[in-house]
């Protein structure tokens, strides 16, 4: 019984069994999980030296508000002078500014994703790491929109990871105040219709963040709110924006009279953007208190019974089954409310309940989960777990080069150097296609270098996950990735998993002396008799390994 529960613990609650992990959990599977709920959240070593959201936003404003205008000024001067050499140079500077920045964004995302993946592959607290990924998907900021794309990695580290074993009230507040979320859902440009700023600028309200907080983050689509409540919450959080790191001579024309503070998450509150007067939300009137008005709204929403049920249902669906027992959901919701939005306590009820331990293999792993569990089982990491921290974008670190295709490209020297120190030779990146199409263009390195090898590892795994139907760090919208078997069981996606597992087995069969032992150390008692028979009859280690990795049991949790 303990071995079966250990297999459930490491596969359903964790990220798949790493070497020796099944034996470690078998001593007491539930305690192994519960101890991870008591662990203090820290920033993993893989993110050492990675830029913060404040770093990124300062860098972003420097590019768009200082470097960009200066390049355009030089272009205009060159055209007026009629000097063809000056015109050509200014045009090259403009293209370098555009192409170089795109290349940097995509390499930075690649480094963020690779480091995040290595955290999952090496963690000693895989249940904690699964919860980080679950809550990041719940309050998602995907890499699908500039400039929030540059904050995807910092958002998870700053707004989600510190609160996974804490209170949802703190997590939601951090999320709603983070530059990544504010920009992704346009609240950074939302102005109260009756505010001084609206009268001065003519700009108005944006409802996106208010709507998604109600529909996706707290109450749920059937949570008892209406369109008037969406507007009310959106009004309550007007003025919640990002710090505008502008040169002092631009402050007067662009934002409030005084420069925004360099606060956590690159957040800034502009009082003259905030809607004046009392606001009624969900039957309660909130008095005008500036920033505190919106904070009080969020603090009440997270403690609403409908929010408790919605969060409990979503977590139980993720860890138990597509249709979790209502009795379990109600117990989880009750603990959430009784412990003042404590996520660890809500999760503890789930771990200690009998339901998750009865229906083994009831969930299909999402493509990224499947990939992580496979690499963990083989003891693999990306770039030998030495992914370098991305540097901030520096315009002068790029110089124009000509490729064999004849197009102008930006060659990384100082900045894009972590994975690509030499001239890039891939086709021009597609500006609109997203990270999956541009990682090749942004990170290509000359063959034979250690950087090129790291590049190949990162891009190969990334493209494999994307081919299975899930573009890493690129959820399709604010709803995040869906979580039911039907969302991931399409024939093409399953075929791509099998093809990838066969190729991986061919490359790493030497790491598995006996496929039967590998089966025991990864799936244990979850492996069925038919699978055991097939593996025992395999003609080679490679064939035996591929049978395990492509099996129904390994693809499920």
ABEGO torsion letter per residue (X at the ends): XAAAAAAAAAAAABAEBBBGAAAAAAABAAAAAAAAAABBBBBBAAABGBBBAAAAAAAAAAAAAAAAAAAAAAAAAAAAAGBAAAAAAAAAAAAAAAAAAAAAAAAAAAAAAAAAAAAAAABABAAAAAAAAAAAAABBBBBABOAAAAAAAAAAAAAAAAAAABBAAAAAAAAAABAAAAAAAGAAABBBAABAAAAAAGBBBBAAAAAAAAAAABAEAAAGBBAAAAAAAAAAABGBBBBBBBBAAAAAAABBABBBBBBBGGBBBBAAABBBEBBBBGGBBBBBAEAAAAAAAAAAAAABAAAAAAAAAAAAAAAABABBBAAAAAAAAAAAAAAGGBAAAAAAAAAABAAAAABBGABBBBAAAAAAAAAAAAGBBBGGGBBBBBBBBBAAABBBBBBAAGBBBBBBBAAAAAABABBBABBBBBAAAEAAAAAAAAABBBBGBAAAAAAAAAAAAAAAAAAAGBBBGABAEAAEBBABAAAAABAAAAAAAAAAAAAAAAAAAAABABAAAAAAAAAEAABBAAAAAAAAABABAAAAAAAAAABAAAABX
